[in-house]
Amino acid sequence: MINKNKLYRYDISQSALYKCRSKNKLSEFLKISIKDVDKIIKYYTFNIPKKDTSKTRQISAPQKKLKTLQKRLLYLIKRIKRPPWLFSGEMGKCYLDNGKYHLNNPYVLTIDIKSFYEHCTRNAVYLFFLEKMQTSPDVAKILTDITTLDKKLPTGTPTSQLIAFHAYEDMFNEINNLAKSYNCIFSLYVDDMTFSSSYPFSPKNLTYKIKTILHKYKHHLSSEKVKYYSKDMAKDITGLILTKDNQIAIPNRLQKKIYDNFSKIKDYEKMTVYDKEIIKSINTLKGQLQAAKNINYNVFPEITRIVYSINCKTNKKPLGNS
């Protein structure tokens, strides 16, 4: 029986965008007049706090019409086949799957690409459309206009994750081949690279060679985020803990956030009217509980009961595995 909801993948040469050299054809694919594209390229820009730091991250979120256009483009791009080691921008995969990919390997190296989107240049995106997709220069320019902002990929658009990968796919393929030469498996989640092996390897030598490849493509690694885990250590891979005995666990920092946030709202269990700050805290705690339950569904039963009794009228989605 055919699953109508399954997204079938094909080689890039079979993409509707491949060798698209007509603006009229592009207009048909994107369901918009090309002359109107420039008019809708508008963003909301704001800052959010970075995880586990006092620094902030700038988000450039597309306004409604541009976001709709980007989603139409994304639908075409996400149908292109991708390697099994890519876990971001992939339906049915998430950061947890990225961590589980390395579950049976006791030696792990994690490396973060520094300010990845900021260094994903407009020119690299343009060359993806021009050379890999083999579109005409004018079509490549329009597609690049739709997906970039201020000569780089913005953080906050539906297209950025996959465009970033495809624009630098040659770089990641080089890194994957390097990993194989070290008897390692490689995985990529946005800008987080993980290498693992059943055998000991030299993290210093591998890191140096990865750094060389990144520099070749004008990217850099975050030196402070390079971490090597030996077989006797618990591993933190994109928010998932792999224990020494090859089990998965919830990070201590997430557990601490749940306890800290619960302590702020537990006294409101019997209230019937809540101000915006209380509701915000409750919703934040729900998100943290969901993240924990994605790893282990049975954790925090009493906190879950209390949190959902506080705000049960606004809870339209059952808490559970996503």
N, C-alpha and C positions, 0 to 999 in steps of 0.2 A: 504494500500500500504506500502511495506517495505522500510524504509529509509536505503539505502545502506551505507550512510555516518555515521550512528549512531553507536557508539561503545557500543556493548552489554557487560554487566558486569556479572560476575559469582563469586561464592564462591571460596575461595582460593584453595579448594580441587579439583576444576575443571581447575585450571591453568595448562598450558603445563609444567611449571616448577615444579609443585607439585610432590614430590617423584621422581624427576629426579636423578637417581643414576648412570648414565652412561655418561662419558665424550664424547663419540661418539654421544649420543643423544643431549647433550648440544651443541656440535659442529653443529649439524643439525639445532637446534633452532636459534643459533646465526650466522649461515652461515660463520663460520671461523674455521680453524684448531686450536685445542686447543694449539698445540705447538707454534702457532704464536701469541698467546694472549700477552705474556710478551713483545714481540718485539714492540707492538704498544701502550703500556701504557706510553704515553708521554703527557706532559702538557705545556701550556704557562702560566707563572705566572706574574701577574702585579697588580698594586694597583689602586683603584678608590676612589674618595672622598665619605665619608659617608654623608647621607642626613642630612642637617641642622647642620653640625659640621665641624671642621677643621681636624678631624681624617680621616684615610683612611682604606679601606677594601681590603684585599688580595683576588684576584680572581685567581683560578687555572682552566683555560679553557682547555678542552681536545683537543689534536690535531685531525686533520680530521678523521683519521682511527679509533681512539678510540671513538670519538664522534659518528661516524656511528654505532659502536658496542654498545655503551650505548643506542642509540636510539632504536636499535633492542630489547635490554633487556627491555627498558622502555615500548615498545609496549605490551610486555607480562605482565608486572607488572601493568600497568594502566588499564588493563581489570578486575582486581580484585575489587570486590565491596568495597566501602568505605562509611563511615557514612555521613549523610547529612550535618553534621556540619563542615566538612572539605572543605575548599575553595581554598587551594593551590594545584597545580599539577592536577587540575581538569578541563578538557575541558569544555568550556562554563561558567566557573565561574572565578571571579577575585576579587580583593580587594574591588571593589565597591559592589559586591554581599554580601561580608562578612559584610560590614557596614549596608547594607539594611536589612540584616537578623535580626537586632536588632531595626528596625525602630519604632516599636510600644511599646517598653519598655522604660520607663522614667528613670530607674536606671541602670547605666552601670559602669562596672569595666573593665579596660584594663590592661593587664600584658604582658610584653615582656620577653621571655626566653633569658638569657644572653649568647652571643656567642654560639648559638645553634649548628651549624654545627661543631664547634671546639670540642664540647663535645659529638657529635654523634660518638661513638668509633667504631673502626674496629671490635671489639669483638661483639658489639651489632648488627652490620650489619651481621656478620658471623652467629650469633645465629638466626637471622631472617630467613636466607636461610636454616640453618641446622634444626631448631626446628619448625618454622612456615611453611616453605615450604617443610620440611622433605626431603631435598636433602641429598645425601651422603656427607661426610666430604670433599672429594676432589672437588666435584662440588661446594659446599658452599664456599670453599677457592677461586676457580676460579672466581665466581660471586662477591666475596668480593674484590678480586684484581681489578676487572674491575670497581668497584664503589667507592673505597676508595683511599686515598692518605695520606701518612705519618700517618697512624693509625687513620684516621678520615675521615669524609665526606668532600670533597672539595666544596667550593663555586664556582659555574660556570659550573657545569655539568648538562645535561638534566635529570639525574636520581636522583640527591640528594634530591629534594623536597619530592618525594614519598618514597624513601628509608628511609629518616629521619622519616617520619610518621610511616611506617610499622615497623621499628626497635624499635620504642618507642610507638607503638600502645597501649600496656598495660598501659603505663603511662597516655596517653591521655584519655583512657577509664575510668581510675580512676578519673581523673579530671572532666570528663563529669558527672560521677555518683555523685561526690561531688557537682557539680553545681546544679543538680536536687534536692539534699537534701536541697538546699538553695532557691528552687523555681526559679532557674535561667536557662536560656538557654545558651549554650556554643558554641563558634565557634573558629576555628583555621585557621589562615592564615600564613603558614610557622612557624614563631616563635612568632607570635602575638596571644594572647589568649584574647577573649572578653567574658564577662559574663553580662547578662542583665536580668531584671525582671520587672514585673508590680508592684511589691511590694518592699518596702524598705528592705534592708538587711545589715548585718554588713560587710563592705568591709575589715575591719581589721581582723576579724575572718576568713573570706574566704581566704584572702591573706595568712595568716599564714598557713592554712591547705594545700593550693596549694604549698607553699614553702616547706612544709614537704614532699609532694609527689615528687616534683622535686628533692629534695635532695636524696630521696630513689633511684632515677635513675641517680644520679651523675650530675644533672643539677641544674641551679640556675636562679633565677629571677633577672631582672634589677631593683633594688629598685627605682632608679630615674625615671623609666618609668611606675611605678604603678600609675594609675590615676582612681579616682572615680568621677562619674558625677551624681549629683542629678537631680531630675525632672525639676528644673528651670535652668539647664545649657545646653548649646550646647555641643554636644559630638563629639570628633574626633576619629573615628574608622578606622584604616588603611587608612588614607588619605581622608576619606569621612566625611563631617560634617553633623550631624543630629541636626537640629535646635530645639529650645524649643517648637515650634509649629508642630513638627513631619514632617518637610520637609528636603530634602537633599540640601546641598550647597557646593560650592567650597571652600576649605581652603583658608584663607587669605594669607598664605605664598606662595601658588601657584599663586594667583592673583598678589602678589607683584613681584614674579619672572618674570611673563609675562610682567608686566609694565616695570620693570628694564631692561630686555633683549630687549624689543621693543625699548626703548630709545637709545640703542646702535646701532641699525640697521636701524631705520626709515629713516635716511638721505640717504640711499643707494637705495631708491625706483626706481630712474631713471637710475641707473648704468646698464651697460651691461656686465662688467667684474668684477669678485669678487675674492679676495684672499681666501686662505684656511680658515683663521680665521673668515672671514665674513660668508662664507658658513656654517662653523661649528656653528656659533651663530644662523643663520637662521634655521638650522635643529634642534638645541636645542629648539628654540622657537616654532617650529612646534610640537615637541613632547609635550611641555607644553600646547599648545593650544589643542592638541588632548585629553590630560588628563582632561582638563577643560570641553571640549565638551562631553566627556563621561558622565559627571555629568549633564551638561546643554548645549545642542547643540547650543542654540541661543546666547551664550555669545561671547563677543569680535568680533562682526561682522566686524568692520572697521580694527582692527589689523589683522584679518584673511585675509581680502581682500588685504591689503598692503603686508603682508608677502608672500602670494602666488603669487602676481604680481612680487615681487622681484626675486623669484626663481622658477617661474612657469614651466620652461622647464624641471626641474629635478623632478617635482611633478608628479609621476605616480600613486599615490594612493589617491583617494578623501578623504578629511577630513570629518569625521563624526563619528557616533557611531560605536564602534568596537564590 
